[in-house]
Amino acid sequence: MATNFVNDYLLFQLAVVSNNFSQEFHEFLRSKNMSKTVWRILINLVDRPGLYLTDLAKNTLLEQSHVTKVTDQMCKQGLVEKVADAADRRRVNVRITKKGLKTISPLIAEAKKHEEKKLSQLPPEDAKQLKSILATLAQPHIAGLSL
């Protein structure tokens, strides 16, 4: 008996699950007048203050030119600040501001609730194992950042 390739294909399964998990939360972000891009930038800066623009683009999975444009807008809103690297003035660090932290903190709390709700479809041990496996698979991406 032939298998159904697409339903058994890991990349397709990951894409479907990612879309399913993300769609509802992205609607919540829209209701708070926050774009997915601003969300991705701020959550990365909470955990990694002072990321270079190149690393911020890599970690948000967005084009650097787009991240540069959006961070410029975020600077004007007071959510982030850009600081030239002391050793190489061509490199720019992006840091979250107090206003950025105040803006993102309640949304992170909602994101955690959303994740718990989605993962509650699995037995707790399976949910823990899934997160561990995904963290292992994501490690080469995260390790490549200039922290």
Secondary structure, 3 states (H helix, E strand, C coil): CCCCHHHHCHHHHHHHHHHHHHHHHHHHHHHCCCCHHHHHHHHHHHHCCCEEHHHHHHHHCCCHHHHHHHHHHHHHHCCEEEEECCCCCCCEEEEECHHHHHHHHHHHHHHHHHHHHHHCCCCHHHHHHHHHHHHHHHHHHHHCCCC
